[in-house]
Amino acid sequence: MKIATAQCTCVPAAVSANVEHMAALIAEARMREAESVVFPEPALTGYELAAVLRAGGVAGVVNCAAATDEDRPAIETPVFGADGEMITTYRKQYLFEHERDVFVAGQVEAVQGWGRLRPRAVRPRR
């Protein structure tokens, strides 16, 4: 199987424009006889999550891997307001067994809320 990888520059928060560009790259890959195309993770929205949220006027919560001072990343949940500004972030503390070899546990017990929401850390049942 021939697989194409797409390295593309995305326009922040311009999903329609990015889809058009991706469609052109797919057509090019097909002309080169590729059977599959792999795009980078932010291909639709660009790297500017804050701009996407600002344009939509809603708050957003995103889960991602985040760099740490250790040799492994943490599972992090940044919380953005409707204005695109980061309100707070939380690093997962209680890792499941299959996560422990890959990720570092967070150390902060709770996160601040926004609006009427007051998130709190909850230990998983064992």
Secondary structure, DSSP 8 states (H G I E B T S, - for coil): --EEE------TT-HHHHHHHHHHHHHHHHHTT-SEEE--TTTTT-S-HHHHHHHHT--EE--EEE--SSSS-EEEEEEE-TTS-EEEEEE--S--HHHHTT-B---------BTTB---------
